Amino acid sequence: MNPISQLPRVALAVGDPAGISPELTVKLLVDPDVRAAANLVVIGDKRILFAGAQVAGVELDLPIVETVEQMPSDRTLLLDLGHLDPAAVKVGVASKAGGAFALENFRVALQLAQKGIVQAVCFTPFNKSAMRMAYPSYDDEIGFVGSVLDIHSAAGEFNILEGLWNARVTSHMPISEVAAHIKTDLILRTLRFTDKNLRAAGFEEPRIAVAGLNPHAGDGGNFGHEDEDEIKPAVLAAQSMGIRADGPFSPDTVFLQATRGMFDAVLTMYHDQGQIAMKLIGFDKGVTLLGGYPFPICTPAHGTAYDIVGKGIANLGASRAAVLLAAKMVRRTWSDLHLVSSQA
């Protein structure tokens, strides 16, 4: 593809059909910023999508195809899998049928990206309970992506709010197990991974603040030793590699510094240490990026909002930001490739 003349193609998997995902998907299809940034390949069932259009008060007009071979290359469209009757979905209730629907949409989107038919993948919110009903071994998106793509190298989740990124050393595990995983090698590996992904998104020299594990980053050993014994050596090692990392900082103030523009990203030690801060800063704008794959995978950071489904009031902000970030990252890749080829 010519990075000058073409829009990126982004696969958009419709998420949980019992929540706000169909409504958000429809709103993305008519959003002017999204239309200017990417051609969407929406993956789902036309009956679910048109039900979402009715909720959103939007009149849809787009090509609908049933096979990849029928897909035009330069237009937004719906790939209709025809796999869920809306009558099988109870609004606001997680179900096995809803989980199977979302998982199949996501699987097809990933396969399209793996084949190079699209350059990025996005999805509107999933419901993990529903997905586990349909796929009992489902743990999280990273595990599912790895199984579909047969890629089991380093991958990680970033939460992004406008210009601020949050990465984490540990993710979906009990708090009781976190401290045992806070080791220098894992922290350093995460710092390198974070720096690499920030650069891929356009940061020339990303500044990364590293949060401590304990209150006041251990307070010189009074509240634990992980900060001095494990986190600080990782920061120093990263600095020796040219990574602009600093810390460990007290976890209760590090996000204040970051939101004031002192850092581009905060590396936290566990899931809620960063998630609580990011969602308080901007719940309706946050994006989750799955990094470490050959293409961007983005989704809004919020959930399926069963409490407001059917009211037509779902906020598009985070979903729009997810698609725009994915398109931006594709264009960054195209620009880098174009620069290399022009210098060859």
C-alpha positions as YAML, in Angstrom:
chain: A
units: angstrom
residues:
- id: 1
  name: MET
  ca: [0.00, 0.00, 0.00]
- id: 2
  name: ASN
  ca: [1.11, 3.56, -0.72]
- id: 3
  name: PRO
  ca: [1.29, 5.43, 2.62]
- id: 4
  name: ILE
  ca: [0.54, 8.70, 0.85]
- id: 5
  name: SER
  ca: [-2.61, 7.81, -1.05]
- id: 6
  name: GLN
  ca: [-4.33, 5.09, 1.00]
- id: 7
  name: LEU
  ca: [-6.17, 5.05, 4.29]
- id: 8
  name: PRO
  ca: [-5.25, 2.27, 6.71]
- id: 9
  name: ARG
  ca: [-7.69, -0.65, 6.81]
- id: 10
  name: VAL
  ca: [-8.72, -1.39, 10.38]
- id: 11
  name: ALA
  ca: [-10.72, -4.49, 11.31]
- id: 12
  name: LEU
  ca: [-13.36, -3.58, 13.89]
- id: 13
  name: ALA
  ca: [-14.77, -6.58, 15.75]
- id: 14
  name: VAL
  ca: [-18.18, -5.99, 17.29]
- id: 15
  name: GLY
  ca: [-17.93, -6.81, 20.99]
- id: 16
  name: ASP
  ca: [-20.52, -8.05, 23.45]
- id: 17
  name: PRO
  ca: [-23.96, -7.78, 21.79]
- id: 18
  name: ALA
  ca: [-25.82, -7.39, 25.09]
- id: 19
  name: GLY
  ca: [-23.99, -4.17, 25.95]
- id: 20
  name: ILE
  ca: [-23.15, -0.90, 24.23]
- id: 21
  name: SER
  ca: [-20.79, -2.44, 21.66]
- id: 22
  name: PRO
  ca: [-23.28, -2.45, 18.73]
- id: 23
  name: GLU
  ca: [-24.21, 1.17, 19.45]
- id: 24
  name: LEU
  ca: [-20.57, 2.24, 19.64]
- id: 25
  name: THR
  ca: [-19.72, 0.37, 16.44]
- id: 26
  name: VAL
  ca: [-22.44, 2.19, 14.54]
- id: 27
  name: LYS
  ca: [-21.39, 5.56, 15.90]
- id: 28
  name: LEU
  ca: [-17.82, 4.89, 14.76]
- id: 29
  name: LEU
  ca: [-19.07, 4.19, 11.25]
- id: 30
  name: VAL
  ca: [-20.49, 7.70, 10.90]
- id: 31
  name: ASP
  ca: [-17.91, 9.62, 12.93]
- id: 32
  name: PRO
  ca: [-16.12, 12.15, 10.67]
- id: 33
  name: ASP
  ca: [-12.74, 11.81, 12.42]
- id: 34
  name: VAL
  ca: [-12.79, 8.03, 12.03]
- id: 35
  name: ARG
  ca: [-13.92, 8.21, 8.41]
- id: 36
  name: ALA
  ca: [-11.03, 10.56, 7.63]
- id: 37
  name: ALA
  ca: [-8.48, 8.31, 9.37]
- id: 38
  name: ALA
  ca: [-9.31, 4.75, 8.28]
- id: 39
  name: ASN
  ca: [-11.43, 2.39, 6.24]
- id: 40
  name: LEU
  ca: [-13.16, 0.10, 8.71]
- id: 41
  name: VAL
  ca: [-13.86, -3.57, 8.10]
- id: 42
  name: VAL
  ca: [-16.61, -4.21, 10.64]
- id: 43
  name: ILE
  ca: [-16.96, -7.86, 11.60]
- id: 44
  name: GLY
  ca: [-20.19, -9.13, 13.09]
- id: 45
  name: ASP
  ca: [-23.80, -9.82, 12.15]
- id: 46
  name: LYS
  ca: [-25.82, -7.27, 10.20]
- id: 47
  name: ARG
  ca: [-28.87, -7.91, 12.38]
- id: 48
  name: ILE
  ca: [-26.93, -6.97, 15.52]
- id: 49
  name: LEU
  ca: [-25.39, -3.96, 13.81]
- id: 50
  name: PHE
  ca: [-28.72, -2.63, 12.56]
- id: 51
  name: ALA
  ca: [-30.20, -3.12, 16.02]
- id: 52
  name: GLY
  ca: [-27.37, -0.93, 17.30]
- id: 53
  name: ALA
  ca: [-28.16, 1.63, 14.60]
- id: 54
  name: GLN
  ca: [-31.74, 1.82, 15.81]
- id: 55
  name: VAL
  ca: [-30.56, 2.51, 19.37]
- id: 56
  name: ALA
  ca: [-28.08, 5.14, 18.17]
- id: 57
  name: GLY
  ca: [-30.60, 6.78, 15.85]
- id: 58
  name: VAL
  ca: [-28.24, 6.35, 12.90]
- id: 59
  name: GLU
  ca: [-29.13, 5.36, 9.35]
- id: 60
  name: LEU
  ca: [-26.49, 3.00, 8.02]
- id: 61
  name: ASP
  ca: [-25.39, 2.96, 4.40]
- id: 62
  name: LEU
  ca: [-22.40, 0.72, 3.74]
- id: 63
  name: PRO
  ca: [-21.50, -2.32, 1.63]
- id: 64
  name: ILE
  ca: [-22.33, -5.66, 3.26]
- id: 65
  name: VAL
  ca: [-20.37, -8.72, 2.17]
- id: 66
  name: GLU
  ca: [-20.34, -12.32, 3.35]
- id: 67
  name: THR
  ca: [-16.84, -13.38, 2.25]
- id: 68
  name: VAL
  ca: [-13.40, -11.84, 2.27]
- id: 69
  name: GLU
  ca: [-13.22, -12.21, -1.51]
- id: 70
  name: GLN
  ca: [-16.16, -9.83, -1.89]
- id: 71
  name: MET
  ca: [-14.54, -7.05, 0.13]
- id: 72
  name: PRO
  ca: [-13.71, -3.81, -1.72]
- id: 73
  name: SER
  ca: [-10.24, -2.63, -0.77]
- id: 74
  name: ASP
  ca: [-10.91, 1.07, -0.43]
- id: 75
  name: ARG
  ca: [-14.22, 1.36, 1.43]
- id: 76
  name: THR
  ca: [-15.63, 0.94, 4.90]
- id: 77
  name: LEU
  ca: [-17.83, -2.16, 4.96]
- id: 78
  name: LEU
  ca: [-19.46, -4.88, 7.02]
- id: 79
  name: LEU
  ca: [-18.26, -8.47, 6.84]
- id: 80
  name: ASP
  ca: [-21.49, -10.22, 7.84]
- id: 81
  name: LEU
  ca: [-20.81, -13.56, 9.52]
- id: 82
  name: GLY
  ca: [-24.54, -14.13, 10.04]
- id: 83
  name: HIS
  ca: [-23.92, -15.93, 13.32]
- id: 84
  name: LEU
  ca: [-26.24, -14.35, 15.89]
- id: 85
  name: ASP
  ca: [-29.96, -13.67, 15.87]
- id: 86
  name: PRO
  ca: [-30.74, -10.66, 18.11]
- id: 87
  name: ALA
  ca: [-33.63, -12.68, 19.56]
- id: 88
  name: ALA
  ca: [-31.00, -14.91, 21.21]
- id: 89
  name: VAL
  ca: [-29.57, -11.95, 23.16]
- id: 90
  name: LYS
  ca: [-31.10, -10.53, 26.34]
- id: 91
  name: VAL
  ca: [-30.07, -6.91, 26.63]
- id: 92
  name: GLY
  ca: [-27.84, -6.22, 29.63]
- id: 93
  name: VAL
  ca: [-27.21, -9.88, 30.44]
- id: 94
  name: ALA
  ca: [-23.99, -11.81, 29.81]
- id: 95
  name: SER
  ca: [-24.55, -15.03, 27.88]
- id: 96
  name: LYS
  ca: [-22.71, -17.87, 26.21]
- id: 97
  name: ALA
  ca: [-24.18, -16.84, 22.84]
- id: 98
  name: GLY
  ca: [-22.95, -13.28, 23.29]
- id: 99
  name: GLY
  ca: [-19.49, -14.46, 24.30]
- id: 100
  name: ALA
  ca: [-19.24, -16.79, 21.30]
- id: 101
  name: PHE
  ca: [-20.32, -13.94, 19.00]
- id: 102
  name: ALA
  ca: [-17.64, -11.55, 20.29]
- id: 103
  name: LEU
  ca: [-14.91, -14.20, 20.25]
- id: 104
  name: GLU
  ca: [-15.63, -15.22, 16.66]
- id: 105
  name: ASN
  ca: [-15.61, -11.59, 15.52]
- id: 106
  name: PHE
  ca: [-12.28, -11.05, 17.25]
- id: 107
  name: ARG
  ca: [-10.83, -14.27, 15.83]
- id: 108
  name: VAL
  ca: [-11.73, -13.28, 12.26]
- id: 109
  name: ALA
  ca: [-10.34, -9.77, 12.76]
- id: 110
  name: LEU
  ca: [-7.01, -11.19, 13.97]
- id: 111
  name: GLN
  ca: [-6.84, -13.61, 11.05]
- id: 112
  name: LEU
  ca: [-7.46, -10.79, 8.56]
- id: 113
  name: ALA
  ca: [-4.60, -8.84, 10.09]
- id: 114
  name: GLN
  ca: [-2.31, -11.86, 10.12]
- id: 115
  name: LYS
  ca: [-2.95, -12.29, 6.39]
- id: 116
  name: GLY
  ca: [-2.22, -8.62, 5.71]
- id: 117
  name: ILE
  ca: [-5.78, -7.89, 4.55]
- id: 118
  name: VAL
  ca: [-6.08, -5.23, 7.27]
- id: 119
  name: GLN
  ca: [-3.27, -3.39, 9.04]
- id: 120
  name: ALA
  ca: [-4.74, -3.09, 12.55]
- id: 121
  name: VAL
  ca: [-7.45, -4.57, 14.77]
- id: 122
  name: CYS
  ca: [-9.88, -2.79, 17.07]
- id: 123
  name: PHE
  ca: [-12.84, -4.09, 19.03]
- id: 124
  name: THR
  ca: [-15.69, -2.58, 20.97]
- id: 125
  name: PRO
  ca: [-16.04, -3.75, 24.59]
- id: 126
  name: PHE
  ca: [-16.05, -7.41, 25.51]
- id: 127
  name: ASN
  ca: [-17.66, -9.03, 28.53]
- id: 128
  name: LYS
  ca: [-15.17, -11.49, 30.00]
- id: 129
  name: SER
  ca: [-17.86, -13.46, 31.84]
- id: 130
  name: ALA
  ca: [-19.72, -14.10, 28.60]
- id: 131
  name: MET
  ca: [-16.50, -15.04, 26.83]
- id: 132
  name: ARG
  ca: [-15.59, -17.57, 29.51]
- id: 133
  name: MET
  ca: [-19.04, -19.14, 29.16]
- id: 134
  name: ALA
  ca: [-18.29, -19.71, 25.49]
- id: 135
  name: TYR
  ca: [-14.59, -20.46, 25.85]
- id: 136
  name: PRO
  ca: [-13.84, -21.77, 29.38]
- id: 137
  name: SER
  ca: [-10.06, -21.48, 28.99]
- id: 138
  name: TYR
  ca: [-10.34, -17.78, 28.13]
- id: 139
  name: ASP
  ca: [-8.20, -15.74, 30.53]
- id: 140
  name: ASP
  ca: [-7.67, -12.43, 28.79]
- id: 141
  name: GLU
  ca: [-7.22, -10.92, 25.34]
- id: 142
  name: ILE
  ca: [-3.45, -11.48, 25.28]
- id: 143
  name: GLY
  ca: [-3.84, -15.23, 25.82]
- id: 144
  name: PHE
  ca: [-6.54, -15.43, 23.16]
- id: 145
  name: VAL
  ca: [-4.53, -13.43, 20.62]
- id: 146
  name: GLY
  ca: [-1.54, -15.66, 21.22]
- id: 147
  name: SER
  ca: [-3.59, -18.79, 20.60]
- id: 148
  name: VAL
  ca: [-5.17, -17.45, 17.40]
- id: 149
  name: LEU
  ca: [-1.96, -16.10, 15.92]
- id: 150
  name: ASP
  ca: [0.28, -18.82, 17.40]
- id: 151
  name: ILE
  ca: [2.50, -16.05, 18.74]
- id: 152
  name: HIS
  ca: [3.75, -16.57, 22.28]
- id: 153
  name: SER
  ca: [6.54, -14.01, 22.49]
- id: 154
  name: ALA
  ca: [6.48, -11.05, 24.85]
- id: 155
  name: ALA
  ca: [3.22, -9.14, 24.77]
- id: 156
  name: GLY
  ca: [1.70, -6.61, 27.12]
- id: 157
  name: GLU
  ca: [-1.18, -4.27, 27.75]
- id: 158
  name: PHE
  ca: [-0.96, -0.48, 27.78]
- id: 159
  name: ASN
  ca: [-3.61, 1.95, 28.93]
- id: 160
  name: ILE
  ca: [-3.46, 5.24, 27.08]
- id: 161
  name: LEU
  ca: [-5.20, 8.50, 27.86]
- id: 162
  name: GLU
  ca: [-4.50, 11.08, 25.20]
- id: 163
  name: GLY
  ca: [-0.72, 11.60, 25.53]
- id: 164
  name: LEU
  ca: [-0.16, 9.59, 28.72]
- id: 165
  name: TRP
  ca: [0.61, 5.87, 28.71]
- id: 166
  name: ASN
  ca: [0.42, 3.37, 31.56]
- id: 167
  name: ALA
  ca: [2.27, 0.05, 31.46]
- id: 168
  name: ARG
  ca: [2.47, -2.55, 34.22]
- id: 169
  name: VAL
  ca: [4.90, -5.18, 35.38]
- id: 170
  name: THR
  ca: [2.22, -7.62, 36.58]
- id: 171
  name: SER
  ca: [-1.38, -7.71, 35.40]
- id: 172
  name: HIS
  ca: [-4.17, -10.19, 36.04]
- id: 173
  name: MET
  ca: [-3.07, -11.87, 39.26]
- id: 174
  name: PRO
  ca: [-4.09, -11.77, 42.94]
- id: 175
  name: ILE
  ca: [-2.58, -8.95, 44.98]
- id: 176
  name: SER
  ca: [-1.19, -11.59, 47.35]
- id: 177
  name: GLU
  ca: [1.11, -12.80, 44.56]
- id: 178
  name: VAL
  ca: [2.35, -9.47, 43.24]
- id: 179
  name: ALA
  ca: [5.36, -8.84, 45.48]
- id: 180
  name: ALA
  ca: [6.91, -12.21, 44.59]
- id: 181
  name: HIS
  ca: [6.92, -11.18, 40.90]
- id: 182
  name: ILE
  ca: [8.57, -7.79, 41.40]
- id: 183
  name: LYS
  ca: [12.03, -8.77, 40.21]
- id: 184
  name: THR
  ca: [14.71, -6.72, 38.49]
- id: 185
  name: ASP
  ca: [14.81, -8.78, 35.29]
- id: 186
  name: LEU
  ca: [11.04, -8.61, 34.75]
- id: 187
  name: ILE
  ca: [10.93, -4.88, 35.47]
- id: 188
  name: LEU
  ca: [13.80, -4.24, 33.06]
- id: 189
  name: ARG
  ca: [12.17, -6.38, 30.39]
- id: 190
  name: THR
  ca: [8.94, -4.41, 30.79]
- id: 191
  name: LEU
  ca: [10.78, -1.10, 30.61]
- id: 192
  name: ARG
  ca: [12.45, -2.11, 27.34]
- id: 193
  name: PHE
  ca: [9.12, -3.32, 25.96]
- id: 194
  name: THR
  ca: [7.41, -0.07, 26.98]
- id: 195
  name: ASP
  ca: [10.13, 2.08, 25.43]
- id: 196
  name: LYS
  ca: [9.92, 0.13, 22.16]
- id: 197
  name: ASN
  ca: [6.14, 0.50, 21.89]
- id: 198
  name: LEU
  ca: [6.19, 4.19, 22.76]
- id: 199
  name: ARG
  ca: [8.71, 4.77, 19.98]
- id: 200
  name: ALA
  ca: [6.52, 2.79, 17.57]
- id: 201
  name: ALA
  ca: [3.68, 5.17, 18.44]
- id: 202
  name: GLY
  ca: [5.75, 8.24, 17.58]
- id: 203
  name: PHE
  ca: [7.59, 9.20, 20.78]
- id: 204
  name: GLU
  ca: [11.20, 10.00, 19.86]
- id: 205
  name: GLU
  ca: [12.68, 9.73, 23.37]
- id: 206
  name: PRO
  ca: [9.91, 8.61, 25.69]
- id: 207
  name: ARG
  ca: [10.18, 9.59, 29.36]
- id: 208
  name: ILE
  ca: [9.07, 6.77, 31.66]
- id: 209
  name: ALA
  ca: [8.32, 7.21, 35.35]
- id: 210
  name: VAL
  ca: [8.58, 4.01, 37.39]
- id: 211
  name: ALA
  ca: [6.24, 3.66, 40.34]
- id: 212
  name: GLY
  ca: [7.36, 2.00, 43.53]
- id: 213
  name: LEU
  ca: [5.58, -1.02, 44.93]
- id: 214
  name: ASN
  ca: [5.24, 0.03, 48.55]
- id: 215
  name: PRO
  ca: [3.87, 3.19, 50.21]
- id: 216
  name: HIS
  ca: [6.25, 6.10, 49.58]
- id: 217
  name: ALA
  ca: [8.36, 3.77, 47.41]
- id: 218
  name: GLY
  ca: [9.43, 1.88, 50.52]
- id: 219
  name: ASP
  ca: [10.50, 4.97, 52.48]
- id: 220
  name: GLY
  ca: [14.13, 3.88, 52.56]
- id: 221
  name: GLY
  ca: [13.29, 0.35, 53.63]
- id: 222
  name: ASN
  ca: [10.78, 1.19, 56.34]
- id: 223
  name: PHE
  ca: [7.85, -0.17, 54.30]
- id: 224
  name: GLY
  ca: [9.45, -2.97, 52.33]
- id: 225
  name: HIS
  ca: [12.64, -3.62, 50.38]
- id: 226
  name: GLU
  ca: [11.42, -4.33, 46.83]
- id: 227
  name: ASP
  ca: [11.79, -0.69, 45.79]
- id: 228
  name: GLU
  ca: [15.50, -0.48, 46.62]
- id: 229
  name: ASP
  ca: [16.45, -4.10, 45.97]
- id: 230
  name: GLU
  ca: [14.53, -4.84, 42.74]
- id: 231
  name: ILE
  ca: [12.99, -1.73, 41.16]
- id: 232
  name: LYS
  ca: [15.85, 0.74, 41.47]
- id: 233
  name: PRO
  ca: [18.46, -1.62, 39.89]
- id: 234
  name: ALA
  ca: [16.10, -2.14, 36.94]
- id: 235
  name: VAL
  ca: [15.78, 1.63, 36.44]
- id: 236
  name: LEU
  ca: [19.56, 2.07, 36.53]
- id: 237
  name: ALA
  ca: [20.05, -0.78, 34.05]
- id: 238
  name: ALA
  ca: [17.48, 0.75, 31.70]
- id: 239
  name: GLN
  ca: [19.22, 4.11, 31.90]
- id: 240
  name: SER
  ca: [22.51, 2.44, 30.94]
- id: 241
  name: MET
  ca: [20.74, 1.21, 27.76]
- id: 242
  name: GLY
  ca: [19.65, 4.71, 26.77]
- id: 243
  name: ILE
  ca: [16.09, 4.44, 28.09]
- id: 244
  name: ARG
  ca: [14.84, 7.62, 29.79]
- id: 245
  name: ALA
  ca: [13.46, 5.91, 32.86]
- id: 246
  name: ASP
  ca: [13.41, 7.39, 36.35]
- id: 247
  name: GLY
  ca: [12.25, 6.28, 39.78]
- id: 248
  name: PRO
  ca: [11.02, 4.52, 41.74]
- id: 249
  name: PHE
  ca: [8.56, 7.24, 42.69]
- id: 250
  name: SER
  ca: [5.96, 7.14, 45.41]
- id: 251
  name: PRO
  ca: [2.89, 5.50, 43.81]
- id: 252
  name: ASP
  ca: [0.50, 8.07, 45.29]
- id: 253
  name: THR
  ca: [2.12, 11.05, 43.52]
- id: 254
  name: VAL
  ca: [3.67, 9.67, 40.34]
- id: 255
  name: PHE
  ca: [0.56, 10.25, 38.24]
- id: 256
  name: LEU
  ca: [0.41, 13.86, 39.41]
- id: 257
  name: GLN
  ca: [3.87, 14.38, 37.94]
- id: 258
  name: ALA
  ca: [2.93, 12.59, 34.74]
- id: 259
  name: THR
  ca: [-0.27, 14.57, 34.16]
- id: 260
  name: ARG
  ca: [1.74, 17.77, 34.57]
- id: 261
  name: GLY
  ca: [3.82, 16.80, 31.55]
- id: 262
  name: MET
  ca: [6.96, 15.51, 33.25]
- id: 263
  name: PHE
  ca: [6.61, 12.00, 31.79]
- id: 264
  name: ASP
  ca: [5.08, 10.28, 28.76]
- id: 265
  name: ALA
  ca: [4.39, 7.02, 30.55]
- id: 266
  name: VAL
  ca: [4.14, 5.51, 34.01]
- id: 267
  name: LEU
  ca: [5.25, 1.94, 34.65]
- id: 268
  name: THR
  ca: [3.23, 0.57, 37.57]
- id: 269
  name: MET
  ca: [3.85, -2.64, 39.45]
- id: 270
  name: TYR
  ca: [0.34, -4.12, 39.36]
- id: 271
  name: HIS
  ca: [-3.01, -3.78, 37.63]
- id: 272
  name: ASP
  ca: [-5.04, -1.45, 39.84]
- id: 273
  name: GLN
  ca: [-2.09, 0.76, 40.76]
- id: 274
  name: GLY
  ca: [-2.36, 2.26, 37.30]
- id: 275
  name: GLN
  ca: [-5.92, 1.44, 36.28]
- id: 276
  name: ILE
  ca: [-7.53, 3.37, 39.13]
- id: 277
  name: ALA
  ca: [-5.49, 6.47, 38.35]
- id: 278
  name: MET
  ca: [-6.05, 6.34, 34.60]
- id: 279
  name: LYS
  ca: [-9.79, 5.76, 34.85]
- id: 280
  name: LEU
  ca: [-10.18, 8.62, 37.31]
- id: 281
  name: ILE
  ca: [-8.26, 10.91, 34.98]
- id: 282
  name: GLY
  ca: [-10.47, 10.15, 31.98]
- id: 283
  name: PHE
  ca: [-12.73, 7.09, 31.99]
- id: 284
  name: ASP
  ca: [-14.50, 7.99, 28.72]
- id: 285
  name: LYS
  ca: [-11.28, 8.63, 26.77]
- id: 286
  name: GLY
  ca: [-8.94, 5.80, 27.75]
- id: 287
  name: VAL
  ca: [-7.63, 3.27, 25.23]
- id: 288
  name: THR
  ca: [-6.12, -0.16, 25.80]
- id: 289
  name: LEU
  ca: [-3.35, -1.17, 23.39]
- id: 290
  name: LEU
  ca: [-2.13, -4.75, 23.16]
- id: 291
  name: GLY
  ca: [1.54, -4.41, 22.27]
- id: 292
  name: GLY
  ca: [4.09, -6.91, 21.06]
- id: 293
  name: TYR
  ca: [2.28, -8.09, 17.92]
- id: 294
  name: PRO
  ca: [3.01, -7.42, 14.22]
- id: 295
  name: PHE
  ca: [0.06, -4.99, 14.10]
- id: 296
  name: PRO
  ca: [-1.73, -2.68, 16.59]
- id: 297
  name: ILE
  ca: [-4.67, -4.06, 18.59]
- id: 298
  name: CYS
  ca: [-6.72, -1.35, 20.31]
- id: 299
  name: THR
  ca: [-9.96, -1.11, 22.28]
- id: 300
  name: PRO
  ca: [-11.68, 1.37, 24.60]
- id: 301
  name: ALA
  ca: [-10.54, 0.87, 28.19]
- id: 302
  name: HIS
  ca: [-14.10, 0.83, 29.57]
- id: 303
  name: GLY
  ca: [-16.53, -2.06, 29.67]
- id: 304
  name: THR
  ca: [-19.87, -3.07, 28.22]
- id: 305
  name: ALA
  ca: [-21.99, -0.67, 30.35]
- id: 306
  name: TYR
  ca: [-25.00, -2.94, 30.79]
- id: 307
  name: ASP
  ca: [-26.62, -0.23, 32.92]
- id: 308
  name: ILE
  ca: [-27.08, 2.18, 29.99]
- id: 309
  name: VAL
  ca: [-27.57, -0.21, 27.08]
- id: 310
  name: GLY
  ca: [-30.46, 0.69, 24.79]
- id: 311
  name: LYS
  ca: [-30.56, 4.35, 25.85]
- id: 312
  name: GLY
  ca: [-28.49, 5.70, 22.96]
- id: 313
  name: ILE
  ca: [-26.20, 7.65, 25.31]
- id: 314
  name: ALA
  ca: [-22.98, 5.62, 25.10]
- id: 315
  name: ASN
  ca: [-19.97, 7.94, 24.96]
- id: 316
  name: LEU
  ca: [-17.92, 7.41, 21.79]
- id: 317
  name: GLY
  ca: [-14.76, 9.08, 23.08]
- id: 318
  name: ALA
  ca: [-12.68, 6.03, 24.02]
- id: 319
  name: SER
  ca: [-13.76, 3.97, 21.01]
- id: 320
  name: ARG
  ca: [-12.92, 6.82, 18.67]
- id: 321
  name: ALA
  ca: [-9.55, 7.26, 20.36]
- id: 322
  name: ALA
  ca: [-8.83, 3.53, 19.95]
- id: 323
  name: VAL
  ca: [-9.41, 3.56, 16.19]
- id: 324
  name: LEU
  ca: [-7.49, 6.80, 15.72]
- id: 325
  name: LEU
  ca: [-4.52, 5.44, 17.68]
- id: 326
  name: ALA
  ca: [-4.49, 2.23, 15.62]
- id: 327
  name: ALA
  ca: [-4.60, 4.22, 12.37]
- id: 328
  name: LYS
  ca: [-1.85, 6.54, 13.60]
- id: 329
  name: MET
  ca: [0.41, 3.60, 14.44]
- id: 330
  name: VAL
  ca: [-0.13, 2.07, 11.00]
- id: 331
  name: ARG
  ca: [0.74, 5.37, 9.34]
- id: 332
  name: ARG
  ca: [3.85, 5.62, 11.51]
- id: 333
  name: THR
  ca: [4.94, 2.19, 10.27]
- id: 334
  name: TRP
  ca: [4.23, 3.16, 6.65]
- id: 335
  name: SER
  ca: [6.21, 6.37, 7.09]
- id: 336
  name: ASP
  ca: [9.20, 4.51, 8.52]
- id: 337
  name: LEU
  ca: [9.11, 1.96, 5.69]
- id: 338
  name: HIS
  ca: [8.79, 4.72, 3.11]
- id: 339
  name: LEU
  ca: [11.79, 6.53, 4.61]
- id: 340
  name: VAL
  ca: [13.92, 3.37, 4.57]
- id: 341
  name: SER
  ca: [13.00, 2.56, 0.94]
- id: 342
  name: SER
  ca: [13.71, 6.12, -0.21]
- id: 343
  name: GLN
  ca: [17.18, 5.98, 1.36]
- id: 344
  name: ALA
  ca: [18.01, 2.57, -0.11]
...
